[in-house]
Amino acid sequence: MSEFVERIRDLISAGTVIMRHRKKTKYVHEGQYVAEVDVNLIEDEGDWSPYLSIEDAYKLDDVRDALRRGDLVSASQYGRIFELRRVAQQ
């Protein structure tokens, strides 16, 4: 078992874990598209803080996969989608 999991179990059993949630917007860039996805960051007293929940991590993976396939309808279920266009060239 990892040290992180053991540390969290120790803190929970001691009743000293204080977890806070903070909203954050993450941007997923794939090809010519960018998705703007809202997630919750979990902050606690552990060394890995802040971190994403498993659900939010999977959400970002799903958005990236949908953008990679060009499936904008599926990607738009998770947030706003933008298309990148070059506006100037050297």
C-alpha positions as CSV (number, residue, x, y, z in Angstrom):
1,M,0.0,0.0,0.0
2,S,1.3,3.4,-0.8
3,E,2.5,5.8,1.8
4,F,-0.2,8.3,0.8
5,V,-3.0,5.9,1.4
6,E,-1.6,4.9,4.7
7,R,-1.2,8.5,5.7
8,I,-4.8,9.3,4.8
9,R,-6.1,6.3,6.8
10,D,-4.1,7.4,9.8
11,L,-5.5,11.0,9.5
12,I,-9.0,9.7,9.1
13,S,-8.8,7.4,12.1
14,A,-7.3,10.2,14.2
15,G,-10.2,12.5,13.0
16,T,-7.9,15.2,11.8
17,V,-8.6,15.3,8.0
18,I,-10.2,18.5,6.9
19,M,-11.2,18.4,3.2
20,R,-12.2,21.4,1.3
21,H,-13.6,21.6,-2.2
22,R,-12.7,24.4,-4.6
23,K,-14.2,24.9,-8.1
24,K,-11.6,25.2,-10.9
25,T,-11.9,25.4,-14.7
26,K,-9.6,23.1,-16.6
27,Y,-8.8,23.5,-20.2
28,V,-8.3,20.3,-22.4
29,H,-6.5,21.0,-25.6
30,E,-6.7,18.4,-28.4
31,G,-5.9,19.2,-32.0
32,Q,-7.8,22.3,-33.1
33,Y,-10.2,22.2,-30.2
34,V,-10.2,23.3,-26.5
35,A,-12.8,22.2,-24.0
36,E,-13.5,24.3,-20.9
37,V,-14.5,21.9,-18.1
38,D,-15.5,22.7,-14.5
39,V,-14.0,20.4,-11.9
40,N,-13.7,20.3,-8.1
41,L,-10.3,20.4,-6.6
42,I,-10.0,18.6,-3.2
43,E,-7.7,20.2,-0.7
44,D,-6.6,18.5,2.5
45,E,-3.6,18.3,4.7
46,G,-2.0,15.5,2.6
47,D,1.1,15.9,0.5
48,W,-0.8,15.4,-2.7
49,S,-3.2,18.3,-2.2
50,P,-4.9,19.7,-4.2
51,Y,-6.1,16.8,-6.4
52,L,-9.0,15.8,-8.6
53,S,-11.7,13.3,-7.6
54,I,-11.7,10.1,-9.7
55,E,-14.9,11.2,-11.4
56,D,-13.4,14.5,-12.5
57,A,-10.3,12.8,-13.7
58,Y,-12.4,10.4,-15.8
59,K,-14.5,13.4,-17.0
60,L,-11.3,15.1,-18.3
61,D,-10.2,11.8,-20.0
62,D,-13.6,11.4,-21.6
63,V,-13.5,15.0,-23.0
64,R,-10.0,14.5,-24.4
65,D,-11.0,11.2,-26.0
66,A,-14.1,12.8,-27.6
67,L,-12.1,15.8,-28.9
68,R,-9.5,13.4,-30.3
69,R,-12.3,11.6,-32.2
70,G,-13.8,14.9,-33.4
71,D,-17.0,14.0,-31.5
72,L,-17.9,17.6,-30.5
73,V,-21.5,16.6,-29.4
74,S,-20.1,14.2,-26.7
75,A,-17.4,16.6,-25.7
76,S,-19.9,19.4,-25.2
77,Q,-21.8,17.4,-22.6
78,Y,-18.9,18.2,-20.2
79,G,-18.3,21.9,-20.9
80,R,-17.9,24.5,-23.6
81,I,-15.9,23.7,-26.7
82,F,-13.8,26.2,-28.7
83,E,-12.1,25.9,-32.1
84,L,-8.7,27.3,-32.4
85,R,-7.9,29.3,-35.5
86,R,-4.7,31.0,-36.6
87,V,-5.3,34.7,-36.9
88,A,-1.7,35.8,-37.8
89,Q,1.3,34.2,-39.4
90,Q,4.9,35.3,-39.5
